[in-house]
Amino acid sequence: MKTLILGSGGREHAFAWKIAQSEKSEKLYIAPGNAGTELVGENIDIDINNFEAIGDFIIRNKINMLVVGPEIPLVNGVSDYFLNNSKFENLKIIGPNKKGAMLEGSKEFAKEFMLKNNIPTAKFISVTKNNLDEGIKFLESVKSPYVLKADGLAAGKGVLILDNKQEAIDELNQMINGKFGEASQKVVIEEFLSGIELSVFVLSDGENYKILPTAKDYKRIGENDTGLNTGGMGAVSPVWFANEDFMKKVEDRIIVPTMEGLKNDSIVYKGFIFIGLMNVNGEPFVIEYNVRMGDPETEAVIPLIKSDLIDLLCGVADGNLNEKNIQISDDFCTTIMLVSGGYPEAYEKNKIISGLDKTNDCIVFHAGTKNDGNNIITNGGRVISITAFGKNIEEALDKCYKNAEIINFEGKNYRKDIGNDLKS
């Protein structure tokens, strides 16, 4: 099997690391990849949104499987481009079509989908310039904090949670008037749900599904969940409170209706479904859908899968996932992210990373790194994800933090409280 992975982050390194272990893997390419992915495959300098260039590469190199990591190519229709071209009729594509990707591409689409399929979620209203007064009335009808979400993709910055009503009204006006560009020309206002967040991941072939390990990630830059939102500072898997009873509710009330809703809308969904949930006093509510694996959750979830990932992904593409066996480790897996100084605001790149060869009892997944020919250097805000296993959360985290001290680069920053709220 010749595989091409699209993306350059820790998620894609985790995919590449796992796929490279498969006996079925003949050749692995990552576009554009990073300094870590080139340790397990070959990096290719292709723009992930240049579908014609990707197609040319697939034909020239006789690629059998395309795995799409990030959301933007999916929302832009990368799967449709190849599904609708007879030259690629034998290509296995992991990622939903453009219509399916709307679950992440439009907050309004996702909320309307939940409403139509009786999937538990927070009360909401969609607001544009035309019904701004209705949006303000909705804000006045709910208790603080107030949740505002840009309808479209806003690079993880389009969700605001505000305690002050007037500030929420002011921000609503700014969003609709272009604060996040086209993404916030429409804004979804939601009632705030109070509880514990977790992520549930489902692998779907359009008809059948497998539930992957649960995870909890940590978005804020500062300890005790303070400061600005980031792409993710760490993750823990599985989440202990997502017990059998809770997951039965998730499957019956959310996963099954989601699958049925997709089929009813004639969406053949082949890929990962990321369901962001809130556990409200033992009851699951959907916060959002993503149409790909999360990052850094992937770096904690994928290592727990003992089965051959290529075999599972072939089941997705071929529509026989029900015939595949998925084995999950009994261990806990945690990951912590080393980030550049200043992130998520302005930060410098091209800082030399040292100590990578000194780590032990962990997996180092690269995110924002590149090889300049002499050194591995920083090339992004989130730089390195350190992943480790343990019989409990404490053991896994202890290994992560010991190795976080070994790896160094100028301005290195990381949270030291990942998983504290889940420790036994």
C-alpha positions in Angstrom: 0.0 0.0 0.0 1.3 3.4 -1.0 -0.1 6.1 1.2 -0.1 9.9 1.0 -1.0 11.9 4.1 -2.0 15.6 3.8 -0.8 17.9 6.6 2.2 19.0 8.6 1.3 18.8 12.3 1.5 16.4 15.3 -1.7 14.7 14.1 -0.1 13.9 10.8 3.1 12.7 12.4 1.0 10.4 14.7 -0.8 9.0 11.6 2.5 8.5 9.8 4.1 6.8 12.8 1.3 4.3 13.1 0.9 3.7 9.3 4.6 3.1 9.0 4.4 0.2 11.4 2.0 -1.7 9.2 3.2 -4.7 7.2 0.9 -3.5 4.4 2.8 -0.2 4.1 5.0 -0.2 1.0 5.7 3.5 0.7 4.5 6.5 2.8 4.5 10.2 1.7 3.5 13.2 3.8 2.7 16.6 2.2 4.2 18.8 3.3 5.1 17.0 6.6 7.7 18.1 9.2 11.0 17.1 10.6 9.4 14.2 12.4 7.4 12.7 9.6 10.5 12.5 7.5 11.8 9.9 10.0 9.0 7.5 9.0 8.2 8.5 5.5 9.1 10.9 2.7 8.0 14.6 2.9 6.7 16.1 -0.3 6.5 19.9 -0.8 2.9 20.2 -2.1 0.2 22.7 -1.0 -2.6 20.7 0.6 -5.2 22.8 -1.1 -3.7 22.4 -4.6 -5.8 19.4 -5.6 -4.4 19.3 -9.2 -0.8 19.1 -7.9 -1.8 16.4 -5.4 -3.6 14.5 -8.2 -0.5 14.6 -10.4 1.7 13.3 -7.6 -0.9 10.5 -6.9 -0.8 9.4 -10.5 3.0 9.6 -10.9 3.7 7.6 -7.7 0.8 5.2 -8.0 -0.7 6.1 -4.6 -3.3 3.7 -3.3 -4.6 5.7 -0.3 -5.1 9.4 0.5 -5.4 10.3 4.2 -6.6 13.9 4.8 -5.4 15.3 8.1 -6.7 18.9 8.4 -10.2 20.3 8.0 -9.6 23.0 5.4 -9.0 20.7 2.4 -12.0 18.7 3.3 -14.2 21.8 3.6 -12.8 22.9 0.2 -13.8 19.6 -1.4 -10.6 17.5 -1.7 -12.6 14.2 -1.4 -15.0 15.3 -4.1 -12.2 16.3 -6.5 -10.9 12.7 -6.5 -14.2 10.8 -6.1 -15.6 12.6 -9.2 -12.6 11.9 -11.4 -12.4 8.5 -13.1 -8.6 8.7 -13.2 -8.7 8.1 -9.4 -11.5 5.4 -9.2 -9.2 3.0 -7.4 -7.9 5.6 -4.9 -8.9 5.0 -1.3 -9.9 8.3 0.3 -10.0 8.9 4.1 -12.1 12.0 4.7 -15.7 13.0 4.1 -17.0 14.8 1.0 -17.7 18.5 0.9 -21.3 18.1 2.1 -20.2 15.9 5.0 -17.4 18.4 5.9 -20.1 21.0 6.4 -20.5 19.5 9.9 -17.3 21.4 10.7 -17.4 24.0 8.0 -20.6 25.6 9.2 -21.7 25.9 12.9 -25.2 26.6 11.7 -25.3 23.5 9.5 -24.1 21.4 12.4 -26.7 22.8 14.8 -29.5 22.4 12.4 -28.4 18.8 11.7 -28.5 18.1 15.5 -31.9 19.7 15.8 -33.3 17.7 12.9 -31.9 14.4 14.3 -32.9 15.0 17.9 -29.3 15.0 19.0 -28.9 16.8 22.4 -27.2 20.2 22.2 -27.4 23.7 23.6 -30.2 26.1 22.6 -29.0 28.4 19.9 -29.8 31.1 17.3 -28.1 32.0 14.0 -27.5 35.7 13.6 -26.6 37.9 10.6 -26.9 41.6 10.0 -30.6 40.9 9.0 -31.7 39.6 12.4 -29.2 41.2 14.7 -32.1 42.4 17.0 -33.2 38.7 17.5 -29.6 37.8 18.4 -29.5 40.6 21.1 -32.9 39.4 22.4 -31.5 35.8 22.7 -28.5 37.1 24.6 -30.8 38.9 27.0 -32.9 35.7 27.5 -30.0 33.5 28.7 -27.7 33.6 31.7 -24.0 34.4 31.5 -21.5 33.3 30.3 -22.4 34.0 26.7 -21.2 31.8 23.8 -20.6 33.3 20.4 -19.3 31.2 17.5 -18.3 32.3 14.0 -20.3 30.1 11.6 -17.3 29.3 9.4 -13.7 28.2 9.9 -11.7 30.8 11.8 -8.4 28.9 12.5 -9.6 28.0 16.0 -10.2 31.6 17.1 -13.9 32.0 16.2 -15.4 31.0 19.6 -15.8 33.6 22.3 -17.1 32.9 25.8 -17.9 36.1 27.7 -19.2 36.9 31.1 -20.5 40.4 30.5 -23.7 40.9 28.4 -22.7 44.2 27.0 -19.3 42.9 26.0 -21.1 40.0 24.3 -23.4 42.4 22.4 -20.4 44.5 21.3 -18.4 41.4 20.2 -21.5 40.1 18.3 -21.5 43.4 16.3 -17.8 43.2 15.6 -18.0 39.6 14.5 -20.8 40.2 12.1 -19.0 43.3 10.7 -15.9 41.3 9.8 -13.8 40.5 13.0 -13.1 37.0 11.6 -13.7 37.9 7.9 -16.2 35.8 6.0 -16.2 33.2 8.8 -18.2 35.5 11.1 -20.7 37.1 8.7 -23.0 34.6 10.4 -22.7 34.0 14.1 -24.2 31.2 16.2 -25.1 32.2 19.7 -25.5 29.3 22.2 -26.8 28.8 25.7 -23.8 28.0 27.9 -23.5 24.4 29.1 -21.8 23.8 32.4 -20.0 20.5 32.8 -16.8 18.6 31.9 -15.7 18.5 28.3 -14.5 15.4 26.4 -14.0 14.3 22.9 -15.4 11.1 21.3 -13.9 9.8 18.0 -15.7 7.6 15.5 -14.3 5.9 12.5 -17.0 5.5 9.8 -17.3 3.8 6.4 -20.6 5.5 5.7 -22.6 2.5 7.0 -20.7 1.0 9.9 -18.6 2.6 12.6 -15.9 1.9 15.3 -15.7 4.0 18.5 -12.1 5.0 19.3 -10.7 5.9 22.7 -12.1 9.0 24.3 -9.9 12.0 25.1 -9.8 15.3 26.9 -7.7 18.2 25.6 -6.6 21.4 27.2 -7.0 24.6 25.0 -5.9 27.5 27.3 -2.3 28.6 27.3 -2.1 29.0 31.0 -2.4 26.6 34.0 -5.8 26.1 35.6 -7.3 26.9 32.2 -6.4 30.5 32.1 -5.3 32.8 29.3 -5.9 32.7 25.6 -7.2 29.7 23.6 -4.6 27.7 21.6 -4.7 24.8 19.2 -4.3 22.5 22.2 -1.7 22.3 25.0 -2.1 18.6 25.8 -4.5 15.7 26.0 -5.3 12.6 28.1 -6.9 9.3 26.9 -9.1 7.6 27.8 -11.3 9.8 30.0 -12.1 7.8 33.1 -15.6 9.3 33.7 -16.7 8.2 30.2 -17.7 4.9 31.7 -19.9 2.2 30.1 -23.2 3.8 31.1 -22.1 7.2 29.9 -20.8 5.8 26.6 -24.0 3.9 26.1 -25.9 7.2 26.2 -23.4 8.7 23.8 -23.8 5.9 21.3 -27.6 5.7 21.5 -28.4 9.4 21.6 -25.5 10.9 19.5 -23.5 8.4 17.4 -26.4 6.3 16.0 -28.5 9.4 15.2 -25.5 11.1 13.6 -24.9 8.1 11.4 -28.6 7.8 10.5 -28.8 11.6 9.9 -25.9 11.5 7.5 -27.5 8.6 5.5 -30.8 10.4 5.5 -29.1 13.4 3.9 -27.4 11.1 1.3 -24.0 11.8 2.8 -21.7 8.8 2.5 -19.3 9.6 5.3 -15.9 7.8 5.1 -13.5 9.1 7.7 -13.2 10.3 11.2 -16.0 12.1 13.1 -14.8 14.1 16.1 -17.7 14.7 18.5 -16.9 17.4 21.1 -19.2 16.7 24.1 -20.1 18.2 27.4 -20.9 15.9 30.3 -23.7 17.8 32.1 -24.4 15.8 35.3 -23.9 12.5 33.5 -25.9 13.5 30.4 -24.0 14.0 27.1 -24.6 17.2 25.0 -22.8 17.9 21.7 -20.8 21.1 21.6 -19.5 20.7 18.0 -18.5 18.3 15.3 -15.1 18.1 13.6 -14.7 16.1 10.5 -11.1 14.9 11.2 -9.1 13.8 14.2 -8.2 16.5 16.8 -4.8 17.7 17.5 -3.3 17.0 20.1 -5.9 14.3 20.9 -4.6 12.2 18.0 -1.2 12.0 19.6 -2.9 10.4 22.7 -5.5 8.3 20.9 -3.7 6.7 17.9 -1.0 5.1 20.1 -3.7 3.3 22.0 -4.9 1.5 18.9 -3.1 -1.9 18.7 -4.7 -2.9 15.4 -3.1 -2.3 12.0 -4.3 1.3 11.0 -3.9 0.6 7.3 -6.3 -2.4 7.6 -8.8 -0.2 9.5 -8.6 2.6 6.9 -9.1 0.1 4.1 -12.3 -0.9 5.8 -13.4 2.7 5.8 -12.7 3.2 2.1 -14.0 -0.2 1.0 -17.2 0.0 3.1 -16.5 -3.2 5.2 -15.3 -1.7 8.5 -17.7 -4.0 10.3 -15.4 -6.9 9.2 -12.4 -5.3 10.8 -11.2 -6.0 14.4 -10.1 -3.0 16.4 -8.0 -3.7 19.5 -7.4 -1.0 22.1 -4.7 -0.9 24.7 -5.7 -1.0 28.4 -3.1 1.6 29.2 -3.6 5.4 29.6 -1.9 7.6 27.2 -1.1 11.3 27.7 0.6 14.0 25.6 1.9 17.4 26.4 2.7 20.1 23.9 5.9 22.2 24.0 5.2 25.6 22.4 7.1 28.6 21.3 7.5 31.6 23.6 4.7 34.1 23.0 2.3 31.6 21.4 -0.6 31.8 20.7 0.3 35.5 19.9 3.4 36.6 18.1 6.3 34.1 18.4 9.7 33.6 16.7 10.6 30.6 14.6 13.9 29.0 13.6 15.1 28.2 17.2 17.4 25.1 17.4 15.8 22.2 19.2 18.1 20.0 21.3 17.7 16.9 23.4 15.5 15.0 20.9 18.0 12.1 20.9 18.2 12.0 24.7 14.5 11.2 25.4 13.3 7.8 26.6 10.2 5.9 27.5 8.1 8.2 25.3 7.1 9.0 21.7 8.1 12.4 20.4 5.6 13.7 17.8 6.7 16.7 15.8 4.3 19.5 15.1 5.9 22.9 14.1 9.4 21.7 13.2 11.6 21.5 10.1 15.1 20.3 9.2 17.4 23.1 8.0 20.1 20.6 6.9 22.1 20.9 10.1 19.6 21.1 12.9 15.9 20.5 13.7 14.5 23.9 14.3 11.1 25.4 15.4 8.7 26.2 12.6 5.4 27.0 14.4 3.7 27.9 17.6 3.1 24.3 18.7 6.4 22.6 18.3 6.7 19.2 19.9 4.1 16.8 21.4 5.5 14.3 24.0 3.4 11.2 24.4 3.7 8.4 27.0 1.9 5.4 28.3 1.1 4.4 31.9 -1.1 2.1 33.9 -2.7 5.3 35.2 -2.7 9.0 34.2 -0.1 9.9 36.8 2.4 7.4 35.5 1.9 8.5 31.9 2.2 12.2 32.7 5.3 11.7 34.9 7.1 10.2 31.8 5.9 13.1 29.7 7.1 15.8 32.1 10.5 14.1 32.6 11.1 14.2 28.9 9.8 17.8 28.6 12.8 18.8 30.7 15.2 17.0 28.3 14.0 18.7 25.1 15.0 22.3 24.8 14.7 25.3 22.5 14.7 29.1 23.2 11.4 30.3 24.6 10.1 26.8 25.3 6.8 26.8 27.2 4.4 24.1 28.3 1.6 23.6 30.8 2.5 21.7 34.0 -1.1 20.8 35.0 -2.3 18.7 32.1 -4.6 16.0 33.4 -4.7 17.2 37.0 -8.5 17.4 36.9 -8.7 13.7 35.9 -6.2 12.2 38.3 -7.5 9.5 40.6 
